[in-house]
Amino acid sequence: MTGRPAPEVLPPPLRAWLGLIAALAALVVAALGVVYAGDGEPGGVDARIAVDGVGPPWRHAALATDFLGEPVGAAVLAGAAVTGCLLLRWPRAAVLVVVGTGPAVGVTKVLKPLVGRTIHGDANLSYPSGHTAFLTAFALVVALLATGRLGLGRTAGTSLVLGAALVVGAAMGWAQVALGAHYPTDVLGGWCTALAVTPAAAWWVDRVAGAGRERRP
């Protein structure tokens, strides 16, 4: 007797909406990259928001949030999520944790030298924000998995996924701006990078897993 099959990591009711959102997010990333290519100063939107403008205790909160996007913090988060997925016997979800977050950060690393935007000197490439991309992608992964496990419909599932991305992305984005590590538009670019990459990664994981099942005798 076989158990109930694990749900897909990209719930079918959300595919169309998230596909559209991912496409729009990719366009925003590209557009901002063109606008700020080779720039080393804040743009008009950026100049309206203070940078390096917080002190204790808010600076401590910003540093704690920033740590979650650092290699050690990110590894702890991802490791805990992968472990939880494996304990739930949901290997497909464990794969999504890796391929839903890692490529989002990888895209930011590729784009930074291509765009060439800097902050605090020519050596500090800033667009798009990798910290924001990672934590937003992680939130998207967790929300997608929760949507599938709970069997949420299109409205509830989309609200959960986008709400998680907005809240978590805003928290990391605030931390990056407060610490002077990024311009607000860098943060927006990182957030949109996650929105573009993570749903595509979830679709890919389901497609590969589905193809694997079809090949089994």
VEXFIMI-684437 format. One record per residue: residue number from 0; x, y, z of N, C-alpha, C in turn; residue in one letter. Coordinates in nm, 4 decimals, m for minus. Example, Ala and Ser with C-alpha at 12.3 -4.5 7.8 and 13.67 -1.06 7.14 Angstrom:
REM residues 2
<marmar 0,<1.3190,m0.5690,0.7800>,<1.2300,m0.4500,0.7800>,<1.3200,m0.3300,0.7800>,'A'> <marmar 1,<1.2850,m0.2250,0.7080>,<1.3670,m0.1060,0.7140>,<1.2900,0.0030,0.7870>,'S'> 
END
This chain:
REM residues 217
<marmar 0,<0.0846,m0.1191,0.0000>,<0.0000,0.0000,0.0000>,<0.0884,0.1244,0.0000>,'M'> <marmar 1,<0.0642,0.2116,m0.0916>,<0.1459,0.3326,m0.0994>,<0.0777,0.4458,m0.0276>,'T'> <marmar 2,<0.1581,0.5363,0.0277>,<0.1032,0.6515,0.0979>,<0.0552,0.7574,0.0006>,'G'> <marmar 3,<m0.0047,0.8570,0.0572>,<m0.0543,0.9678,m0.0242>,<0.0635,1.0389,m0.0894>,'R'> <marmar 4,<0.0592,1.0611,m0.2208>,<0.1723,1.1275,m0.2869>,<0.1907,1.2692,m0.2358>,'P'> <marmar 5,<0.3168,1.3098,m0.2259>,<0.3458,1.4456,m0.1798>,<0.2959,1.5469,m0.2828>,'A'> <marmar 6,<0.2461,1.6598,m0.2381>,<0.1966,1.7601,m0.3330>,<0.3092,1.8208,m0.4146>,'P'> <marmar 7,<0.2705,1.8777,m0.5278>,<0.3693,1.9465,m0.6101>,<0.4187,2.0713,m0.5384>,'E'> <marmar 8,<0.5418,2.1100,m0.5652>,<0.5976,2.2259,m0.4952>,<0.5509,2.3579,m0.5553>,'V'> <marmar 9,<0.4999,2.3526,m0.6791>,<0.4343,2.4690,m0.7384>,<0.2872,2.4320,m0.7546>,'L'> <marmar 10,<0.2039,2.4669,m0.6558>,<0.0633,2.4249,m0.6594>,<m0.0038,2.4667,m0.7897>,'P'> <marmar 11,<m0.0732,2.3749,m0.8567>,<m0.1370,2.4071,m0.9854>,<m0.2240,2.5326,m0.9851>,'P'> <marmar 12,<m0.3028,2.5596,m0.8788>,<m0.3859,2.6807,m0.8836>,<m0.3059,2.8112,m0.8917>,'P'> <marmar 13,<m0.1767,2.8064,m0.8536>,<m0.0957,2.9280,m0.8503>,<m0.0101,2.9467,m0.9744>,'L'> <marmar 14,<m0.0052,2.8475,m1.0609>,<0.0916,2.8504,m1.1702>,<0.0748,2.9705,m1.2624>,'R'> <marmar 15,<m0.0460,2.9948,m1.3058>,<m0.0669,3.1021,m1.4025>,<m0.0319,3.2380,m1.3430>,'A'> <marmar 16,<m0.0812,3.2647,m1.2218>,<m0.0549,3.3945,m1.1586>,<0.0929,3.4137,m1.1296>,'W'> <marmar 17,<0.1552,3.3114,m1.0733>,<0.2974,3.3250,m1.0402>,<0.3836,3.3309,m1.1659>,'L'> <marmar 18,<0.3408,3.2648,m1.2709>,<0.4134,3.2758,m1.3977>,<0.4104,3.4177,m1.4516>,'G'> <marmar 19,<0.2928,3.4812,m1.4443>,<0.2804,3.6197,m1.4889>,<0.3636,3.7127,m1.4017>,'L'> <marmar 20,<0.3554,3.6922,m1.2700>,<0.4317,3.7757,m1.1762>,<0.5814,3.7591,m1.1996>,'I'> <marmar 21,<0.6247,3.6350,m1.2241>,<0.7671,3.6101,m1.2487>,<0.8144,3.6830,m1.3734>,'A'> <marmar 22,<0.7321,3.6819,m1.4779>,<0.7698,3.7512,m1.6015>,<0.7795,3.9018,m1.5795>,'A'> <marmar 23,<0.6823,3.9584,m1.5090>,<0.6852,4.1021,m1.4799>,<0.8047,4.1380,m1.3920>,'L'> <marmar 24,<0.8338,4.0527,m1.2938>,<0.9475,4.0784,m1.2056>,<1.0783,4.0775,m1.2834>,'A'> <marmar 25,<1.0909,3.9848,m1.3772>,<1.2123,3.9794,m1.4592>,<1.2289,4.1078,m1.5408>,'A'> <marmar 26,<1.1181,4.1606,m1.5910>,<1.1236,4.2858,m1.6663>,<1.1680,4.4010,m1.5771>,'L'> <marmar 27,<1.1214,4.4033,m1.4529>,<1.1620,4.5092,m1.3596>,<1.3113,4.5004,m1.3310>,'V'> <marmar 28,<1.3607,4.3791,m1.3085>,<1.5043,4.3602,m1.2832>,<1.5858,4.4125,m1.4001>,'V'> <marmar 29,<1.5429,4.3772,m1.5210>,<1.6157,4.4209,m1.6409>,<1.6081,4.5726,m1.6574>,'A'> <marmar 30,<1.4893,4.6299,m1.6373>,<1.4719,4.7738,m1.6558>,<1.5566,4.8536,m1.5566>,'A'> <marmar 31,<1.5535,4.8139,m1.4303>,<1.6337,4.8844,m1.3299>,<1.7827,4.8684,m1.3590>,'L'> <marmar 32,<1.8206,4.7505,m1.4069>,<1.9609,4.7290,m1.4413>,<2.0077,4.8225,m1.5515>,'G'> <marmar 33,<1.9222,4.8466,m1.6494>,<1.9564,4.9384,m1.7585>,<1.9631,5.0825,m1.7074>,'V'> <marmar 34,<1.8655,5.1205,m1.6257>,<1.8586,5.2584,m1.5751>,<1.9805,5.2929,m1.4901>,'V'> <marmar 35,<2.0239,5.1988,m1.4058>,<2.1313,5.2287,m1.3111>,<2.2658,5.1690,m1.3503>,'Y'> <marmar 36,<2.2789,5.1244,m1.4730>,<2.4054,5.0661,m1.5182>,<2.5199,5.1660,m1.5052>,'A'> <marmar 37,<2.6274,5.1226,m1.4415>,<2.7463,5.2054,m1.4267>,<2.7313,5.3226,m1.3322>,'G'> <marmar 38,<2.6214,5.3307,m1.2596>,<2.5964,5.4439,m1.1708>,<2.6645,5.4215,m1.0359>,'D'> <marmar 39,<2.7039,5.5298,m0.9725>,<2.7650,5.5205,m0.8405>,<2.7009,5.6135,m0.7397>,'G'> <marmar 40,<2.5837,5.6658,m0.7740>,<2.5127,5.7583,m0.6865>,<2.3678,5.7136,m0.6717>,'E'> <marmar 41,<2.3010,5.7545,m0.5626>,<2.1602,5.7191,m0.5477>,<2.0752,5.7869,m0.6549>,'P'> <marmar 42,<1.9732,5.7161,m0.6996>,<1.8813,5.7730,m0.7962>,<1.7815,5.8647,m0.7278>,'G'> <marmar 43,<1.6871,5.9152,m0.8049>,<1.5890,6.0072,m0.7494>,<1.5063,5.9451,m0.6388>,'G'> <marmar 44,<1.4633,5.8205,m0.6594>,<1.3872,5.7505,m0.5556>,<1.4755,5.7216,m0.4361>,'V'> <marmar 45,<1.5967,5.6775,m0.4612>,<1.6889,5.6434,m0.3525>,<1.7190,5.7633,m0.2635>,'D'> <marmar 46,<1.7337,5.8810,m0.3253>,<1.7739,5.9996,m0.2505>,<1.6685,6.0432,m0.1485>,'A'> <marmar 47,<1.5452,5.9994,m0.1669>,<1.4383,6.0378,m0.0755>,<1.4359,5.9523,0.0510>,'R'> <marmar 48,<1.5146,5.8446,0.0515>,<1.5164,5.7526,0.1657>,<1.6542,5.7577,0.2311>,'I'> <marmar 49,<1.6562,5.7814,0.3605>,<1.7825,5.7968,0.4324>,<1.8610,5.6660,0.4349>,'A'> <marmar 50,<1.9909,5.6752,0.4178>,<2.0827,5.5617,0.4269>,<2.1746,5.5856,0.5456>,'V'> <marmar 51,<2.2103,5.4782,0.6167>,<2.2925,5.4903,0.7374>,<2.2230,5.5811,0.8393>,'D'> <marmar 52,<2.0916,5.5695,0.8493>,<2.0196,5.6615,0.9355>,<1.9628,5.6025,1.0623>,'G'> <marmar 53,<2.0070,5.4847,1.1048>,<1.9511,5.4253,1.2257>,<2.0607,5.3958,1.3264>,'V'> <marmar 54,<2.0256,5.4084,1.4525>,<2.1169,5.3740,1.5604>,<2.0534,5.2684,1.6483>,'G'> <marmar 55,<2.1194,5.2305,1.7580>,<2.0637,5.1308,1.8487>,<1.9268,5.1767,1.8990>,'P'> <marmar 56,<1.8311,5.0831,1.9194>,<1.8415,4.9370,1.8982>,<1.8097,4.8930,1.7566>,'P'> <marmar 57,<1.7647,4.9856,1.6700>,<1.7263,4.9465,1.5359>,<1.8448,4.8953,1.4552>,'W'> <marmar 58,<1.9622,4.9500,1.4800>,<2.0794,4.9011,1.4070>,<2.1080,4.7551,1.4427>,'R'> <marmar 59,<2.0873,4.7193,1.5701>,<2.1070,4.5797,1.6100>,<2.0078,4.4887,1.5382>,'H'> <marmar 60,<1.8837,4.5364,1.5245>,<1.7832,4.4581,1.4525>,<1.8217,4.4431,1.3055>,'A'> <marmar 61,<1.8749,4.5503,1.2479>,<1.9173,4.5451,1.1083>,<2.0329,4.4469,1.0893>,'A'> <marmar 62,<2.1271,4.4474,1.1828>,<2.2405,4.3556,1.1737>,<2.1961,4.2108,1.1887>,'L'> <marmar 63,<2.1004,4.1865,1.2784>,<2.0496,4.0505,1.2971>,<1.9787,4.0022,1.1708>,'A'> <marmar 64,<1.9026,4.0900,1.1090>,<1.8342,4.0529,0.9847>,<1.9349,4.0305,0.8735>,'T'> <marmar 65,<2.0337,4.1173,0.8648>,<2.1379,4.1050,0.7633>,<2.2098,3.9704,0.7746>,'D'> <marmar 66,<2.2302,3.9211,0.8967>,<2.3003,3.7945,0.9186>,<2.2301,3.6786,0.8477>,'F'> <marmar 67,<2.0975,3.6870,0.8365>,<2.0236,3.5789,0.7715>,<2.0558,3.5684,0.6229>,'L'> <marmar 68,<2.1125,3.6737,0.5658>,<2.1530,3.6697,0.4259>,<2.3005,3.6444,0.4066>,'G'> <marmar 69,<2.3755,3.6393,0.5170>,<2.5179,3.6068,0.5095>,<2.5351,3.4567,0.4873>,'E'> <marmar 70,<2.6508,3.4113,0.4401>,<2.6683,3.2686,0.4116>,<2.6328,3.1765,0.5281>,'P'> <marmar 71,<2.6776,3.2099,0.6491>,<2.6490,3.1229,0.7638>,<2.5002,3.1234,0.7957>,'V'> <marmar 72,<2.4412,3.2414,0.8047>,<2.2994,3.2502,0.8355>,<2.2134,3.1826,0.7303>,'G'> <marmar 73,<2.2471,3.2049,0.6028>,<2.1711,3.1431,0.4947>,<2.1835,2.9913,0.4987>,'A'> <marmar 74,<2.3038,2.9424,0.5289>,<2.3250,2.7980,0.5356>,<2.2442,2.7360,0.6492>,'A'> <marmar 75,<2.2362,2.8052,0.7624>,<2.1572,2.7544,0.8750>,<2.0094,2.7462,0.8380>,'V'> <marmar 76,<1.9572,2.8528,0.7773>,<1.8171,2.8533,0.7363>,<1.7881,2.7417,0.6357>,'L'> <marmar 77,<1.8696,2.7360,0.5314>,<1.8475,2.6353,0.4279>,<1.8650,2.4942,0.4828>,'A'> <marmar 78,<1.9663,2.4747,0.5679>,<1.9891,2.3428,0.6263>,<1.8730,2.2977,0.7123>,'G'> <marmar 79,<1.8183,2.3887,0.7911>,<1.7035,2.3546,0.8752>,<1.5824,2.3198,0.7900>,'A'> <marmar 80,<1.5614,2.3947,0.6821>,<1.4473,2.3685,0.5953>,<1.4622,2.2354,0.5226>,'A'> <marmar 81,<1.5813,2.2066,0.4727>,<1.6048,2.0790,0.4047>,<1.5835,1.9629,0.5009>,'V'> <marmar 82,<1.6349,1.9759,0.6225>,<1.6177,1.8710,0.7226>,<1.4699,1.8472,0.7516>,'T'> <marmar 83,<1.3951,1.9564,0.7676>,<1.2520,1.9431,0.7939>,<1.1798,1.8724,0.6801>,'G'> <marmar 84,<1.2150,1.9058,0.5566>,<1.1518,1.8426,0.4407>,<1.1827,1.6934,0.4351>,'C'> <marmar 85,<1.3067,1.6576,0.4650>,<1.3445,1.5167,0.4631>,<1.2760,1.4399,0.5747>,'L'> <marmar 86,<1.2602,1.5020,0.6919>,<1.1888,1.4362,0.8016>,<1.0424,1.4132,0.7650>,'L'> <marmar 87,<0.9872,1.5023,0.6840>,<0.8493,1.4868,0.6370>,<0.8406,1.3944,0.5152>,'L'> <marmar 88,<0.9542,1.3380,0.4742>,<0.9621,1.2486,0.3584>,<0.9096,1.3182,0.2325>,'R'> <marmar 89,<0.9599,1.4382,0.2136>,<0.9222,1.5183,0.0976>,<1.0496,1.5643,0.0280>,'W'> <marmar 90,<1.1198,1.4725,m0.0379>,<1.2484,1.5073,m0.0991>,<1.2370,1.6148,m0.2065>,'P'> <marmar 91,<1.1246,1.6183,m0.2769>,<1.1065,1.7195,m0.3802>,<1.1120,1.8597,m0.3195>,'R'> <marmar 92,<1.0547,1.8740,m0.2002>,<1.0572,2.0031,m0.1319>,<1.1985,2.0384,m0.0875>,'A'> <marmar 93,<1.2742,1.9366,m0.0435>,<1.4127,1.9612,m0.0035>,<1.4944,2.0121,m0.1211>,'A'> <marmar 94,<1.4682,1.9561,m0.2393>,<1.5379,2.0026,m0.3598>,<1.5014,2.1477,m0.3889>,'V'> <marmar 95,<1.3729,2.1825,m0.3720>,<1.3300,2.3195,m0.3997>,<1.3974,2.4195,m0.3073>,'L'> <marmar 96,<1.4195,2.3825,m0.1822>,<1.4871,2.4737,m0.0903>,<1.6218,2.5165,m0.1476>,'V'> <marmar 97,<1.6904,2.4211,m0.2087>,<1.8238,2.4494,m0.2646>,<1.8136,2.5236,m0.3971>,'V'> <marmar 98,<1.7338,2.4698,m0.4910>,<1.7304,2.5298,m0.6244>,<1.6376,2.6515,m0.6313>,'V'> <marmar 99,<1.5596,2.6734,m0.5254>,<1.4761,2.7927,m0.5224>,<1.5442,2.9130,m0.4622>,'G'> <marmar 100,<1.6487,2.8891,m0.3833>,<1.7209,2.9997,m0.3192>,<1.8583,3.0226,m0.3809>,'T'> <marmar 101,<1.9325,2.9146,m0.4047>,<2.0679,2.9282,m0.4586>,<2.0747,3.0020,m0.5915>,'G'> <marmar 102,<1.9943,2.9633,m0.6909>,<1.9991,3.0346,m0.8182>,<1.9574,3.1804,m0.8078>,'P'> <marmar 103,<1.8671,3.2136,m0.7157>,<1.8284,3.3547,m0.6987>,<1.9496,3.4379,m0.6597>,'A'> <marmar 104,<2.0290,3.3843,m0.5666>,<2.1510,3.4536,m0.5268>,<2.2521,3.4519,m0.6408>,'V'> <marmar 105,<2.2598,3.3390,m0.7115>,<2.3520,3.3295,m0.8232>,<2.3241,3.4323,m0.9318>,'G'> <marmar 106,<2.1968,3.4568,m0.9578>,<2.1609,3.5564,m1.0591>,<2.2091,3.6947,m1.0176>,'V'> <marmar 107,<2.1959,3.7278,m0.8888>,<2.2425,3.8597,m0.8436>,<2.3939,3.8723,m0.8590>,'T'> <marmar 108,<2.4642,3.7626,m0.8366>,<2.6105,3.7671,m0.8502>,<2.6522,3.7852,m0.9960>,'K'> <marmar 109,<2.5745,3.7288,m1.0866>,<2.6037,3.7461,m1.2292>,<2.5701,3.8878,m1.2748>,'V'> <marmar 110,<2.4575,3.9404,m1.2250>,<2.4128,4.0717,m1.2695>,<2.4983,4.1863,m1.2156>,'L'> <marmar 111,<2.5511,4.1718,m1.0967>,<2.6254,4.2836,m1.0360>,<2.7385,4.3353,m1.1250>,'K'> <marmar 112,<2.8289,4.2502,m1.1719>,<2.9344,4.3045,m1.2596>,<2.8821,4.3481,m1.3960>,'P'> <marmar 113,<2.7729,4.2887,m1.4415>,<2.7161,4.3287,m1.5700>,<2.6547,4.4684,m1.5618>,'L'> <marmar 114,<2.5829,4.4952,m1.4524>,<2.5210,4.6263,m1.4337>,<2.6255,4.7296,m1.3932>,'V'> <marmar 115,<2.7152,4.6907,m1.3019>,<2.8241,4.7794,m1.2624>,<2.7825,4.8958,m1.1733>,'G'> <marmar 116,<2.6710,4.8837,m1.1040>,<2.6321,4.9897,m1.0117>,<2.7093,4.9731,m0.8815>,'R'> <marmar 117,<2.7547,5.0847,m0.8241>,<2.8356,5.0769,m0.7026>,<2.7785,5.1649,m0.5923>,'T'> <marmar 118,<2.8217,5.1338,m0.4707>,<2.7858,5.2137,m0.3546>,<2.9086,5.2210,m0.2637>,'I'> <marmar 119,<2.9381,5.3383,m0.2124>,<3.0552,5.3581,m0.1243>,<3.1861,5.3199,m0.1923>,'H'> <marmar 120,<3.1997,5.3513,m0.3181>,<3.3261,5.3227,m0.3862>,<3.3087,5.2239,m0.4991>,'G'> <marmar 121,<3.4042,5.2246,m0.5910>,<3.3940,5.1433,m0.7117>,<3.4011,4.9936,m0.6853>,'D'> <marmar 122,<3.4541,4.9527,m0.5703>,<3.4694,4.8095,m0.5436>,<3.3426,4.7458,m0.4880>,'A'> <marmar 123,<3.2436,4.8254,m0.4512>,<3.1232,4.7730,m0.3868>,<3.0071,4.7687,m0.4859>,'N'> <marmar 124,<2.9962,4.6594,m0.5574>,<2.8863,4.6414,m0.6516>,<2.7565,4.6204,m0.5738>,'L'> <marmar 125,<2.6503,4.6879,m0.6165>,<2.5311,4.6881,m0.5314>,<2.4022,4.6382,m0.5961>,'S'> <marmar 126,<2.3926,4.6328,m0.7270>,<2.2648,4.5959,m0.7891>,<2.2735,4.4605,m0.8582>,'Y'> <marmar 127,<2.1774,4.3712,m0.8265>,<2.0711,4.3788,m0.7254>,<2.1183,4.3216,m0.5917>,'P'> <marmar 128,<2.0394,4.3409,m0.4877>,<2.0766,4.2961,m0.3538>,<2.0643,4.1446,m0.3401>,'S'> <marmar 129,<2.1762,4.0785,m0.3159>,<2.1753,3.9339,m0.2974>,<2.1105,3.8920,m0.1669>,'G'> <marmar 130,<2.1312,3.9710,m0.0606>,<2.0682,3.9397,0.0680>,<1.9162,3.9392,0.0545>,'H'> <marmar 131,<1.8634,4.0417,m0.0119>,<1.7187,4.0504,m0.0287>,<1.6678,3.9378,m0.1163>,'T'> <marmar 132,<1.7417,3.9061,m0.2217>,<1.7012,3.7970,m0.3104>,<1.6954,3.6651,m0.2336>,'A'> <marmar 133,<1.7954,3.6372,m0.1504>,<1.7969,3.5102,m0.0789>,<1.6797,3.4981,0.0173>,'F'> <marmar 134,<1.6623,3.5961,0.1046>,<1.5594,3.5809,0.2069>,<1.4195,3.5834,0.1466>,'L'> <marmar 135,<1.4004,3.6618,0.0415>,<1.2714,3.6611,m0.0274>,<1.2470,3.5257,m0.0925>,'T'> <marmar 136,<1.3487,3.4703,m0.1568>,<1.3350,3.3387,m0.2191>,<1.3050,3.2326,m0.1142>,'A'> <marmar 137,<1.3697,3.2418,0.0007>,<1.3445,3.1446,0.1079>,<1.1998,3.1548,0.1544>,'F'> <marmar 138,<1.1505,3.2771,0.1713>,<1.0117,3.2956,0.2127>,<0.9158,3.2409,0.1074>,'A'> <marmar 139,<0.9470,3.2627,m0.0193>,<0.8640,3.2096,m0.1267>,<0.8595,3.0573,m0.1231>,'L'> <marmar 140,<0.9743,2.9953,m0.1019>,<0.9802,2.8490,m0.0956>,<0.8935,2.7971,0.0178>,'V'> <marmar 141,<0.9110,2.8538,0.1372>,<0.8336,2.8087,0.2532>,<0.6839,2.8286,0.2293>,'V'> <marmar 142,<0.6464,2.9427,0.1735>,<0.5051,2.9705,0.1488>,<0.4478,2.8774,0.0417>,'A'> <marmar 143,<0.5245,2.8482,m0.0624>,<0.4778,2.7548,m0.1650>,<0.4555,2.6159,m0.1064>,'L'> <marmar 144,<0.5487,2.5722,m0.0228>,<0.5357,2.4398,0.0374>,<0.4177,2.4346,0.1330>,'L'> <marmar 145,<0.3959,2.5423,0.2090>,<0.2818,2.5473,0.2992>,<0.1513,2.5464,0.2205>,'A'> <marmar 146,<0.1479,2.6176,0.1096>,<0.0279,2.6211,0.0256>,<m0.0062,2.4819,m0.0265>,'T'> <marmar 147,<0.0966,2.4098,m0.0713>,<0.0731,2.2750,m0.1212>,<0.0286,2.1795,m0.0124>,'G'> <marmar 148,<0.0923,2.1848,0.1035>,<0.0575,2.0951,0.2142>,<m0.0829,2.1215,0.2662>,'R'> <marmar 149,<m0.1208,2.2492,0.2720>,<m0.2516,2.2864,0.3262>,<m0.3627,2.2772,0.2213>,'L'> <marmar 150,<m0.3236,2.2584,0.0961>,<m0.4225,2.2481,m0.0096>,<m0.4989,2.3775,m0.0331>,'G'> <marmar 151,<m0.4303,2.4896,m0.0207>,<m0.4967,2.6185,m0.0380>,<m0.5321,2.6438,m0.1842>,'L'> <marmar 152,<m0.6389,2.7170,m0.2058>,<m0.6806,2.7521,m0.3399>,<m0.6014,2.8687,m0.3948>,'G'> <marmar 153,<m0.6444,2.9144,m0.5138>,<m0.5682,3.0186,m0.5822>,<m0.5608,3.1479,m0.5019>,'R'> <marmar 154,<m0.6742,3.1945,m0.4506>,<m0.6753,3.3228,m0.3807>,<m0.5959,3.3169,m0.2513>,'T'> <marmar 155,<m0.6258,3.2166,m0.1679>,<m0.5563,3.2046,m0.0398>,<m0.4086,3.1739,m0.0600>,'A'> <marmar 156,<m0.3782,3.0853,m0.1539>,<m0.2393,3.0484,m0.1782>,<m0.1571,3.1637,m0.2322>,'G'> <marmar 157,<m0.2136,3.2354,m0.3290>,<m0.1415,3.3502,m0.3852>,<m0.1205,3.4577,m0.2797>,'T'> <marmar 158,<m0.2214,3.4793,m0.1962>,<m0.2089,3.5795,m0.0895>,<m0.0992,3.5407,0.0093>,'S'> <marmar 159,<m0.0938,3.4115,0.0441>,<0.0095,3.3664,0.1368>,<0.1482,3.3821,0.0766>,'L'> <marmar 160,<0.1641,3.3398,m0.0477>,<0.2962,3.3436,m0.1129>,<0.3453,3.4873,m0.1300>,'V'> <marmar 161,<0.2596,3.5729,m0.1852>,<0.3006,3.7112,m0.2085>,<0.3131,3.7885,m0.0777>,'L'> <marmar 162,<0.2259,3.7582,0.0185>,<0.2358,3.8250,0.1482>,<0.3662,3.7921,0.2186>,'G'> <marmar 163,<0.4050,3.6635,0.2152>,<0.5315,3.6223,0.2772>,<0.6489,3.6899,0.2084>,'A'> <marmar 164,<0.6453,3.6936,0.0752>,<0.7546,3.7571,0.0006>,<0.7629,3.9056,0.0327>,'A'> <marmar 165,<0.6484,3.9709,0.0454>,<0.6471,4.1140,0.0725>,<0.6998,4.1455,0.2117>,'L'> <marmar 166,<0.6513,4.0731,0.3119>,<0.6912,4.1013,0.4496>,<0.8389,4.0712,0.4714>,'V'> <marmar 167,<0.8816,3.9529,0.4284>,<1.0211,3.9127,0.4502>,<1.1150,3.9969,0.3646>,'V'> <marmar 168,<1.0768,4.0208,0.2393>,<1.1601,4.1035,0.1531>,<1.1728,4.2453,0.2041>,'G'> <marmar 169,<1.0624,4.2990,0.2579>,<1.0662,4.4346,0.3129>,<1.1569,4.4417,0.4350>,'A'> <marmar 170,<1.1531,4.3368,0.5179>,<1.2375,4.3350,0.6373>,<1.3856,4.3358,0.6001>,'A'> <marmar 171,<1.4243,4.2482,0.5066>,<1.5645,4.2446,0.4657>,<1.6013,4.3707,0.3890>,'M'> <marmar 172,<1.5097,4.4190,0.3067>,<1.5372,4.5419,0.2319>,<1.5609,4.6596,0.3242>,'G'> <marmar 173,<1.4777,4.6713,0.4277>,<1.4973,4.7779,0.5258>,<1.6343,4.7657,0.5910>,'W'> <marmar 174,<1.6727,4.6438,0.6274>,<1.8021,4.6232,0.6930>,<1.9168,4.6661,0.6023>,'A'> <marmar 175,<1.9083,4.6323,0.4738>,<2.0155,4.6668,0.3809>,<2.0276,4.8173,0.3609>,'Q'> <marmar 176,<1.9139,4.8852,0.3533>,<1.9170,5.0307,0.3379>,<1.9622,5.0963,0.4672>,'V'> <marmar 177,<1.9123,5.0470,0.5800>,<1.9488,5.1047,0.7091>,<2.0978,5.0917,0.7372>,'A'> <marmar 178,<2.1582,4.9830,0.6909>,<2.3016,4.9614,0.7119>,<2.3868,5.0283,0.6051>,'L'> <marmar 179,<2.3213,5.0880,0.5067>,<2.3963,5.1540,0.4001>,<2.4623,5.0588,0.3041>,'G'> <marmar 180,<2.4156,4.9330,0.3014>,<2.4760,4.8336,0.2136>,<2.4204,4.8416,0.0721>,'A'> <marmar 181,<2.2980,4.8936,0.0582>,<2.2324,4.8991,m0.0718>,<2.1437,5.0216,m0.0825>,'H'> <marmar 182,<2.1193,5.0632,m0.2059>,<2.0176,5.1637,m0.2333>,<1.8812,5.0946,m0.2334>,'Y'> <marmar 183,<1.7741,5.1687,m0.2085>,<1.6408,5.1079,m0.2134>,<1.6106,5.0386,m0.3466>,'P'> <marmar 184,<1.6569,5.0944,m0.4564>,<1.6313,5.0301,m0.5850>,<1.7123,4.9012,m0.6023>,'T'> <marmar 185,<1.8257,4.8886,m0.5330>,<1.8986,4.7613,m0.5306>,<1.8139,4.6548,m0.4639>,'D'> <marmar 186,<1.7488,4.6966,m0.3548>,<1.6634,4.6059,m0.2790>,<1.5454,4.5604,m0.3643>,'V'> <marmar 187,<1.4848,4.6544,m0.4356>,<1.3737,4.6203,m0.5240>,<1.4193,4.5214,m0.6306>,'L'> <marmar 188,<1.5384,4.5438,m0.6842>,<1.5913,4.4511,m0.7836>,<1.6136,4.3123,m0.7271>,'G'> <marmar 189,<1.6629,4.3034,m0.6033>,<1.6827,4.1733,m0.5403>,<1.5513,4.1028,m0.5132>,'G'> <marmar 190,<1.4524,4.1801,m0.4689>,<1.3201,4.1244,m0.4412>,<1.2576,4.0686,m0.5688>,'W'> <marmar 191,<1.2658,4.1445,m0.6757>,<1.2097,4.0998,m0.8033>,<1.2873,3.9819,m0.8609>,'C'> <marmar 192,<1.4167,3.9760,m0.8337>,<1.4953,3.8608,m0.8786>,<1.4404,3.7324,m0.8190>,'T'> <marmar 193,<1.4102,3.7348,m0.6889>,<1.3525,3.6168,m0.6238>,<1.2165,3.5833,m0.6824>,'A'> <marmar 194,<1.1341,3.6850,m0.7070>,<1.0017,3.6612,m0.7639>,<1.0104,3.6020,m0.9041>,'L'> <marmar 195,<1.1164,3.6345,m0.9762>,<1.1339,3.5805,m1.1112>,<1.1912,3.4398,m1.1100>,'A'> <marmar 196,<1.2857,3.4132,m1.0210>,<1.3601,3.2868,m1.0248>,<1.2896,3.1737,m0.9507>,'V'> <marmar 197,<1.2369,3.2003,m0.8323>,<1.1867,3.0925,m0.7478>,<1.0665,3.0184,m0.8058>,'T'> <marmar 198,<0.9635,3.0873,m0.8590>,<0.8548,3.0107,m0.9218>,<0.9032,2.9262,m1.0400>,'P'> <marmar 199,<0.9988,2.9788,m1.1166>,<1.0537,2.9018,m1.2281>,<1.1270,2.7778,m1.1768>,'A'> <marmar 200,<1.1977,2.7923,m1.0657>,<1.2677,2.6782,m1.0070>,<1.1683,2.5729,m0.9589>,'A'> <marmar 201,<1.0577,2.6171,m0.8974>,<0.9560,2.5236,m0.8500>,<0.8936,2.4479,m0.9674>,'A'> <marmar 202,<0.8658,2.5198,m1.0756>,<0.8115,2.4551,m1.1953>,<0.9095,2.3512,m1.2476>,'W'> <marmar 203,<1.0375,2.3834,m1.2509>,<1.1401,2.2913,m1.3002>,<1.1488,2.1661,m1.2127>,'W'> <marmar 204,<1.1432,2.1842,m1.0801>,<1.1506,2.0698,m0.9889>,<1.0333,1.9758,m1.0131>,'V'> <marmar 205,<0.9129,2.0297,m1.0273>,<0.7964,1.9456,m1.0527>,<0.8085,1.8743,m1.1871>,'D'> <marmar 206,<0.8593,1.9439,m1.2861>,<0.8724,1.8845,m1.4190>,<0.9720,1.7686,m1.4162>,'R'> <marmar 207,<1.0850,1.7872,m1.3518>,<1.1853,1.6810,m1.3442>,<1.1324,1.5633,m1.2634>,'V'> <marmar 208,<1.0664,1.5927,m1.1507>,<1.0117,1.4850,m1.0674>,<0.9034,1.4085,m1.1420>,'A'> <marmar 209,<0.8197,1.4802,m1.2165>,<0.7153,1.4144,m1.2931>,<0.7709,1.3271,m1.4037>,'G'> <marmar 210,<0.8764,1.3751,m1.4690>,<0.9398,1.2956,m1.5743>,<1.0030,1.1703,m1.5161>,'A'> <marmar 211,<1.0577,1.1826,m1.3953>,<1.1180,1.0674,m1.3310>,<1.0151,0.9588,m1.2991>,'G'> <marmar 212,<0.8954,1.0011,m1.2566>,<0.7899,0.9041,m1.2268>,<0.7432,0.8319,m1.3535>,'R'> <marmar 213,<0.7366,0.9063,m1.4637>,<0.6889,0.8464,m1.5885>,<0.7868,0.7406,m1.6399>,'E'> <marmar 214,<0.9152,0.7549,m1.6109>,<1.0155,0.6593,m1.6608>,<1.0211,0.5321,m1.5781>,'R'> <marmar 215,<0.9601,0.5347,m1.4578>,<0.9662,0.4162,m1.3739>,<0.8805,0.3048,m1.4324>,'R'> <marmar 216,<0.9285,0.1795,m1.4234>,<0.8509,0.0678,m1.4782>,<0.7267,0.0409,m1.3947>,'P'> 
END
